[in-house]
Amino acid sequence: MATQIVMDHTGDTRHYFDAKDAQALAKAEERFKELTRDGFTAAVRNAAGDVSRVRSFDPTAEETLFFPRLVGG
């Protein structure tokens, strides 16, 4: 089961989906596009624990983390 974790001011929301289910995969890809369009940064963690920023949906990623753009003042 793959996971998309969306961080915001209230904590996090987790969206689980089966990457083998075409409908669930399409919904996850749409969520990815919406969040990145809204300014969220997406990152994936590989099996070794290394994290890297991604700019396009990766259907093989086990975990994708979305965090909002930081606003300074």
Phi, psi and omega in degrees: 000125178272157184226138169246123182249121182250115178271142173206189185294346180261355182129238179217155175236134182249133178242116180259143178208153177268115183294348178270352179265112185302320181292317178294322179294318178296320179294320178295320179294320178296319178298317178303311182297318180297313183295315180291327176294327180278004175102001177287147174263136180251139178219148177238152177246130180271180184298331180280354180094000179282142181249138176218146178287141177234147181247355178221156183296132177245104183293349180264353182290129178286327183216126175239129180252133177245128176230145186287159176296135178282141180243122180257174181205000000 
